[in-house]
Amino acid sequence: MERSVNEKDFKACLLKLRDLRLWAVQNNIDPWSFRQMLLIALEMDTKVALDRGISLVDLQNFDSIAKKDIQSWMQNL
């Protein structure tokens, strides 16, 4: 199952994450704490998706596609 995301929404989320990362740097937040927060947020999002009826298989498929897109994007930086 291949999913694409709304590019406008994706960019808006990415800007918010960039701003949060900047805040963390400016406030001398421990980078390990920031990373743990990101992992917790992803786990919370997974729970909410499962509670709303999205299957684990669909989430795993989406994550796999997204990770491939991320790897491609990172190679082009």
N, C-alpha and C positions, 0 to 999 in steps of 0.2 A: 504494500500500500504506500504509494508515494504521495506526499503532501507538500504543497508549497505554502508559504506564508505570505501575508499581505506585506509587501515591501515597505510601504509607508509606516505601518505599525511596527515592523521589525526595526526600522531606523529610529523611530521614536523611543523604543525600548533600549536600543543600543546607546542612544544619547543619554538616557537616564542612568544607565549603568556606568557610562563614562564619567558622568557627573558624580555619581556615588564613589567611584574609584578615586577621583580627584579629591573629594571631601576626605576620604580615608588618608590619602597622602598628606594633605594639608593639616590634618588633625593628628598626624603621627600614629595612626591606628596600626597595630601589629598586622603585618601582611598575612600571617597564619590565621588570625581571627577573621580577617576579611574573606579569606578562602573558605574557612569553615562556614561562614554565613552564606556564601554562595551555594555550598553543598547542601546546607539545611534548606535553603529556599527551593532548590531543585527537588529535594525529597518531599517537601511540603506540597509542591506543585504536583508531583506524582500522586500523592495521596488524594488530593482534591480531584484530579482527573479520574482516578480509579473510582472514587466515591460518586462521580457523575456518570459512571457507566462506560468510560473509555477503557478498552481492554488493555491488559499488560502487553500483549503481543503488538497491538497498534502503537502503544507508546514506544516499545523497543524498536519497531520498524521506523517510526518517525525519528527517534534518536540516532539510529544508524545512518539514515539519510542526512540528517543535520550534521553529524560528525564528519561525513565525507565532504559536505559543502564547506565546513569549517577548515578541514585540512587543505582543501583546494584554495580557499581564501588566504590561509596563512602562508602558503607557498608563493602567493603572488604579492606579498607585502614587500 
